[in-house]
Amino acid sequence: MRTTTGFLCLLLTAVTAGTALAATGDTIEEGFGTITIAQEGATKDVLGSWTLLRPDSSQVTLNKKELYESGSTPSGNYTLLIEKAQGTSVTVTFKKNGAIVSQNSTPKVSFALSNGDQVLIQASYTYTRTGIVSVTSDPLGVDFTLVGPNGITLEGITPESLESVPEGLYSVTYYPPSSCTQPKSKSDQLVKDSRISFHIAFSCPALFNQEEYEKQLTNVTITDGNRTVILTDVPIGSWFATYVHTVAKTGIMSGYKDENGNLTGEFGPSDSVSLAQLAKVAHEVAGIDEQEMGGEASNTRARGTWFETYYNSAEQRSWQAYRNEHEDPARPATRSEVIATILQALDAPRLWPKGQIFTDIQPDTPYAACIETAAADGIISSDEASFRPDAPVNRAELAKMIALAIRQYIEDSPEFTGESY
């Protein structure tokens, strides 16, 4: 993930009803209402933690939580305390019944809720103490993982440079080929308006085979057991290189294999993805055992094939794209089917569709809830005017959707395992 500047909006709404005397001198009508607190930002590392102090002296504390909802909330005096992420500043706007009451940089708001009151608290965050971090190696083209403050994690290939990242402790671990000695991790402290550079020089022969070295400078490389595989059709400079590297490294989509099960070095980024292939990828990314369901597929064209267990499992789990038993498993999967299947496999909560994001997606459009949820969660871009729900998806596009879904829904999880098609 690439972290520069993040913005966070924290929304708190409340409605109450009844009578008591607030500490501020206001009269509070006793009753019950609802409280909703929602956080959103360009990247999750900017999200802070918050604590809501309730009238009965109890409290609710959540860390980097994007949505909190509480029904039947009693009226009374409340205090919201915000703990900012490292290196951020905050502007808090407090509104009551639609009118701005205060706006300042203090991460604390105390307020009284009375009958029919509607309270809105907006907190906008930005990184203010930032610097630059670079990761290089000699030779170039070495895998690494960089870990920083606020949960920042970047997996990449040297050289790499990150600008406007928050100050704090950063650590990098290099991953040369297995024939090279694994170096120790390096750490350094970044302070405001400064730069730290991580660099390492390798002398192992595996990195200096000239032909292999030149290929590694221009193409994404992955490991297959003890073997380094160069994906000849995935240039490092291509828009999909980072996403392919993510899904290949986790084993979800590592590329094509020969008759002996060895990777050929071809990923096939422009090749379309079939319903059958999508079923397998969805099981792999979610860590679902395709053998769990048992029985045979309802779709007769899936029976006796390499993908029958995946297809049968998708059918029995009622994944939307697999409910029609007369579909051709070999036909290309559509953009809407891919998004719906990924979200269903990961059991991601979905939003009610409103038809306000894409011109070709209305509330009653098939898969509309999944599509608008994916746009809200950053799995697909919401900047385009249309979504093209019936367009086919190629392997590069699927790799991007999978990589972003991993980042959004399975952050900080262990490495995935599984055979890719």
N, C-alpha and C positions, 0 to 999 in steps of 0.2 A: 504494500500500500504506500502511496506517496502522500506525505503529510506536509502541508505548508501552513495555510491559515484556515482556522475552523470557526464557524459561527454556530451558536446554540440558542435555541428559543425554548424557554421553559414556560409552559402555560399551566395556570392553575385556575380552574373555574369552580365556583361553589354557589349553591342555592340553599337557603335555610329558611326556617319558619318558627314564632312563639314569643317570652320576655325575660330579660335579665339585665344587669348593669355591667357594662364593659369597663376594663381598667382605664380606658381612655375617657370615660364619662359618657360614652354613647349608650343608648338603650338598646339592648339586644332582645329580640323576640325569640322565645324558645321554640325549638322545632327540629326538623331534620331536613337534610338536603343531600347533595352529591358533591364530591370533589374529584376533579380530574387533573393530573399533572402529566404533561407530555414534554419530552426532550427530543430535539432533533438537531443535527449538525452535518456539515460536509463530511466529516470523518468522526468515527466513534471515540477517538482518543481525546477529543475536546470536551466530551461530556463529563460533567462533574458529578458529585454525589450531593444529595439533599436530605434534610431531616425536617419533617413536619411535626411541630409540637402541638398536641391537641388539648382541648379544654380540660379533659380528665387527667392531665399530666402524662398520658401515654404518648408515644411518638412512633412515627413511621420513618425509617431510614433506608434509602435505596442508593446503590452505586451505579452510575451510567445507565440508569433505567430510562427507556424511551417513553414508556406509557404506564401510568398508574391511575386506576379508577377506584373510587370508594363510594358506595351507595349508602343511603340512610345515615348521613353524617350529621351529628348534633350541632346546633348553633353554639356560639361562644367565641372566646379569644383564641386565635391561632398565630403561630409564628413559623415562618419558613426560613430555614438556615441553609445556605448554599455553600458547599465547599468546592472551590474552583480547582480545575486541573492545573498542574504545574505550568508556570509560564503564561497564564492567561489573565485577562482582565474581564470585568463584567459590567454591563450597564443594565440596571433593573428598573423596569417601568411598571408601576402599580396603578391599576385602574379599578374603579368601583362603579358598578352600574353604568359602564360605558365612558365615564369621565376619568381623566388622568389625575391621580392624587399626588404621585411623586415619581421622580425619575432621577436616579443617582447610581453611583458605583459601589454602594454598600450591599454586600451579599446577604442581606437580612431584611425581612419584611414582617411586621406584626400588624394584625388587623382583626377587626371584630366582624363577625358574620351575623346578620339579623334576617328577619323574615323577608324573603324575596330578593335578598342581595345577590348580586352577581359580581364575583371578584376575578380579575384577570391579572396575572403576574407574568411579565415577559422579561426574560434574562438573555441578553445577547453577549456571547463570549468571543474573544479573539486572542490569538497568541500575540503577546507584546514583547516578550524577551526571547528572541530567536537568534539563530546563527546558521552556519553551513556545515554539513558533514559529508565527507567524501570517502569512498572506499575504492582502493586500487590494488593492483598486484602486478608482479613481473614474473611470468608473462601475464597478459590479460586473459579474460574469459574464464575466470575461476568462480564457482558458486560461493555465495556467502549468505549469512543471515545477520541482520543488524537489529538490535533490540535497544529501545530508548525509553524515555519517561512516558507516563500516561498510557502504557501498553503498546507503544509504537513498535511494529515489527515489519521489517522489509526483507524479503527473500529476493535476491537478484544475482547478477553476473557482473563481475568487474569489467570496466570501470563504472561507477555510479556516483552521483552527487545529489544531495538533497538540500534545497534552500529553504530558508524561513521555517526551520524546525525548532521546537522549544528547547530552551536550555535544560541541562541535566546530564545524567550519566548515560553514555552510549557504550555498547559492547558489540563487537563483531566476531563471528566465527567463520573461518574459511573452510571450504570443503573441496580440496584438490582430489584428483583420481586416487583410488585406493592404493596404487603403487607408490604414492608419495606419503611422507610422514605427515600425520595430522597435526597441524600447529595448535598451540594454545590460543584461547580467545584473547582478544585485545580490548582494553577499555580506556575511555578518556572522558573528561568532563567538559561539556560545552557550556560556555557562558555567553551572555548577551553580546551580539554584534561581533562574535569571533568565529573562527573556523577550526575544526579538527579534521585531520586527515589520517585515515588508517591505510597502511601500506605494508605489503609483505612480498619478499622475493623468494621464489621457489627454485631449487636446483635439480629436482628429480627429473630423470630422462623422459618420463611419460608426458611431461608438459612441453618438452622441447623437440618432439618429433615434428619436423618442419611442416610436413603435409597436414598432419592432424592438428598441429598448432594453428595453422592458417585457417583451417575449417572451423575450429572452435572460436576464432575471432569473428567469424561472419555468421555462424549458425548456432542455434540452441543445441546444447548437449544434455543428455540425461544418462543415468546409470541403469544397467540391467544386470543385477547381481554384481559381479566384479568387472563387468564390461562397460566401457564408456561408449555410448551410442550418439552419433551426430545426426540430428534431424535435418537432412539436406534440403528439405523444402520449407524450413522455418528460419528465415534470416533473422538475426538479432534485431535488425532495424525495422522489422515489420510490425504493424500495429497489434498483431495477435501474438507476438513472441512471448511476452510476459505471461499471458493467459495459458498458452500451450505449455510453457515451462511449469506453471503451477499444477495443471492437471496431469502432466506427464510425470512430474516428480512424486505426486501422490499415488500414481498408478491407476488413476481413473480412466485416462485416455492417453496411453503411452505411444500409440501409433500402430501401424500394420505389422503383422508377424508372418514369417514364412511357414512352410509346412512342418518344420521342426519346433515351432513355437518361439523362434528367436526374432527379435525386433529387426526390421529391415532398414530402419533409418528414414522411412517415409511416414509422415503424419497425415498427408492428404488434406490440407486445410480447406481446399475449395470443394471437396467431395460432400455431397448431400448426406444427411443423417436420416436413416429410416426409422419407422416406428419400433421395429425390433431392436435396433441399436440403441435407441433412446431408452427403451425399457431396461437394458442392461446397465447403461451409464447411470440412470436414476438409482438403481439398486446399489451400485458401487459408491456413489457420492453420499448416499444416506446410510451406508453400512447395513443394508437389509439383506437377510439370508433368503435368497430366491428359492431355496429348497424347503422352506418352512411350511408353505401352504400344501404341497402335495397334490396329487391328482393330475389331470391333463388339461390342456388349454381348451377353452370353449371355441376359440377360433380354429377351425380345422386346418387352415393353412399354416398354423404355428406348430402343429403336432409333428413330432419326429424331427424337429429342427434343432440347431445348436442353441436357439434362443427360447425354446418352449418353456423352460422353467421360469425364465424371466417374464415372459408374456403371460403365463398362467398366474404368476404371483401378482402382476399388475392388474389383471382382470379381477382376481379375488379381493384385491385391496380397493377395488372400485375407483381406480384412477380414471379420470374423465376421458382421457384419450383412448382408453382401451375397453370402453363399455359396449361398443358395437362389434359383435363377434364376426361380422362380415367384412370388416376392413382388411385391406391387403397389408400385412406386416412389412412388406418390402417397399411400400410407397414412402416418399419423403415426408417426414414429420413437419408440421407447420410451426411458425413462430409461436402461435398461441398454445399449441399442444406441448411444445417444449417447455415454455414457462409454467404452464399448469402442472405438468408432470414433475418438474423439479420442485416446485413449491409443495405439491402433495407428498412427494417422497420425503421431504424434509419436515413435513408437518408444520409448515410456516403459517402463522395466523394471517388471515386475509382481511382486507378492508371492504366495506360496502362500496361498490362502484358508483360513480356519479356522472361518468361520461364527460368530464371536463378537462381531460389531459390530452387525448388524441382525437382528431377529427373523425376517425373511422372506428372508434370504440364508444359505444353507448351502454347504458346500464344493462340492457337486455342482450348485448352481444355475447355470444358464447365465450366463456373463459374471462369475461370482463373483470371480475373480482381479482383473479390471479394477475392479469395484465397490469391493472392499476396498482396493485400491491407491489409488483416487481418494479414498477416505475418509482413508486414512493421509496422503496428500499434500495434504489440504485442498481438493481440487477439489469435493467434496461434504461436507456436514456429517455428522459421526459422532455428533452429539448426539441425532438423532431415533431413536426406537425401531425404526422400519421404513424401508425404502428405497423401496418401491413400484416394483419393477423394470419392470413392464409398463405403468406410467402414461405418457401422452404428455408431450412436452416442448414448451413454448411458446418463442417467440423471446427473451423476457426471461430465462427460465431458461437457454437455450442461451448467451446472451451472458455470463451469470455463469460458467458452466462454462468457456467459451472464455477469458475474461479471467483466471480463476484458473489455468488451464492455462498461459497465456502467462507469468504471474508465476512459476509453479513450474518449468516446463521450458524456457522460452526467455528467461530473465532476461538483461538486457544485450544483447539482440540488436537488429539494425537495425529500422527501421520496416518493417512488412509492406506489400506492395502486392497489388492484385488487385481484380477487379470483384465486388461483393456482389450477391446476388440481391435 
